[in-house]
Amino acid sequence: MSISAASNVRKYFILIAILAALGWVFVFIRHSPKENDEDLYQIFHENHHTRLVSIDFNGRHGSVEWNIHLTNQAELEFFSNAFAKCTTNLGNPGSIAFEANIYFSNRSHVRTSIFLSSDLSYLIINKVRLVQILDPVIYRVPLDRPLPADVLGFINHLTNAITGTETN
């Protein structure tokens, strides 16, 4: 094989490898959950077509990383209904903070910071952004009383993971 033919084979091989890599990236992006502000706004304002599917809470307590998945439908329904009653841009963050990915029924998700009030009366939620140009939209989510036993149990489990203590 001549040097010219070997060079052409190498060029075609590199071209095929680049096209395959671009195809893989396209498939990955196309099938990955979308992150979208509109979905957060919709679920928080009673769009019954987009519902919560799961919430993944994660963080670090000392040197220990933790991750808790919320998939219980009764608890997700409680939080969906609470989110629908939220108000925007009311501050006063709570005493317990953590990060969460909120997944919706339309395959989208939003990365958020969540603050839980010490008396468990509300959550403060805002979207995590790499670059913040505009003022963030902050949602204050009231938690109806009495809290259902399974929701209170979940909050206790979450609080224990975050702080090493339980909430009553």
C-alpha positions in Angstrom: 0.0 0.0 0.0 1.4 3.4 -0.9 1.9 6.2 1.5 -0.9 8.2 -0.2 -3.4 5.3 0.2 -2.5 4.8 3.9 -3.0 8.5 4.5 -6.4 8.4 2.8 -7.4 5.3 5.0 -6.3 7.2 8.1 -8.3 10.3 7.1 -11.5 8.2 6.5 -11.0 6.3 9.8 -10.7 9.7 11.6 -13.8 11.0 9.8 -15.8 7.9 10.7 -14.7 8.1 14.3 -15.7 11.8 14.5 -19.1 11.1 13.0 -19.7 8.2 15.4 -18.8 10.4 18.4 -21.1 13.2 17.1 -23.9 10.7 16.7 -23.4 9.4 20.2 -23.5 12.9 21.6 -26.7 13.7 19.6 -28.4 10.5 21.0 -27.3 11.3 24.5 -28.6 14.8 24.4 -31.9 13.8 22.7 -32.6 11.1 25.3 -31.4 12.9 28.4 -34.0 14.6 30.6 -34.4 18.3 29.7 -33.8 21.0 32.3 -36.3 23.8 31.9 -37.5 26.7 33.9 -40.9 26.5 32.3 -41.5 23.1 33.9 -40.8 24.4 37.3 -43.2 27.3 36.8 -45.9 25.0 35.4 -45.8 22.5 38.2 -45.8 25.3 40.8 -48.9 26.8 39.2 -51.2 23.9 39.0 -50.5 22.5 35.5 -52.1 19.1 36.0 -50.5 17.8 32.8 -47.0 17.9 34.3 -46.6 16.1 37.6 -43.8 15.2 39.9 -42.3 11.8 39.1 -39.4 11.8 41.7 -37.2 14.0 43.7 -33.6 13.1 44.4 -32.2 14.9 47.4 -28.4 14.9 47.9 -25.8 16.6 50.0 -22.9 16.1 52.4 -22.9 15.8 56.2 -19.3 16.2 57.4 -17.3 13.8 55.2 -20.3 11.6 54.4 -22.2 12.1 51.1 -25.8 11.1 51.1 -28.5 10.7 48.4 -32.2 10.1 49.1 -34.8 9.3 46.4 -38.4 10.2 46.8 -40.6 8.1 44.6 -43.6 7.4 46.9 -46.7 8.6 45.0 -48.6 9.8 48.1 -45.6 11.9 49.2 -45.1 13.2 45.6 -48.8 14.1 45.4 -48.5 16.0 48.7 -45.5 18.0 47.4 -47.2 18.6 44.0 -50.2 20.1 45.7 -48.0 22.1 48.0 -46.0 23.4 45.1 -49.2 24.5 43.4 -49.9 26.9 46.3 -46.5 28.6 46.3 -45.8 32.3 46.2 -42.8 33.8 44.5 -39.9 35.9 45.8 -40.7 35.6 49.5 -37.4 35.1 51.3 -36.5 34.1 54.8 -34.8 30.8 54.0 -35.2 27.9 56.4 -32.7 26.5 58.7 -32.0 23.2 56.8 -30.6 23.4 53.3 -30.0 20.8 50.6 -29.8 20.3 46.9 -32.4 18.3 44.9 -33.2 17.3 41.3 -37.0 17.5 40.7 -38.1 15.1 37.9 -41.4 15.7 36.0 -43.7 13.5 34.0 -42.7 15.1 30.7 -39.1 13.7 31.2 -37.7 17.1 32.2 -35.9 18.0 35.4 -34.8 21.0 37.4 -31.8 21.2 39.8 -32.8 23.2 42.9 -31.6 24.4 46.2 -34.3 23.8 48.9 -34.5 25.3 52.4 -36.8 23.7 55.0 -38.1 26.0 57.8 -37.3 24.9 61.3 -41.1 24.6 62.1 -41.8 22.6 58.9 -44.3 25.2 57.8 -42.7 25.9 54.4 -40.0 25.2 51.9 -38.0 27.8 49.9 -37.0 26.6 46.5 -34.8 28.2 43.9 -33.1 26.9 40.8 -29.4 26.3 40.9 -27.6 28.1 38.1 -24.0 28.2 37.0 -24.3 31.8 36.0 -27.0 34.1 37.4 -27.5 37.2 35.3 -31.1 38.1 36.4 -32.5 38.0 39.9 -33.5 34.4 40.8 -37.1 33.4 41.1 -37.6 32.0 44.6 -40.6 29.9 45.5 -42.0 29.8 49.0 -44.0 26.5 49.3 -46.4 26.3 52.3 -46.7 22.8 53.8 -50.3 22.0 54.8 -51.0 21.0 58.4 -51.2 18.4 59.7 -48.3 16.8 57.7 -49.3 13.3 56.6 -47.4 10.7 58.6 -45.5 9.4 55.6 -44.4 12.9 54.6 -43.3 13.6 58.2 -41.4 10.3 58.2 -39.7 11.3 55.0 -38.8 14.8 56.3 -37.4 13.1 59.5 -35.3 10.8 57.4 -34.0 13.7 55.2 -33.3 15.9 58.2 -31.4 13.1 59.9 -29.3 12.6 56.8 -28.5 16.3 56.6 -27.9 17.2 60.3 -27.6 13.9 62.1 -30.8 14.8 64.1 -34.5 14.1 63.7 -37.4 16.6 63.4 -40.5 16.3 65.5 
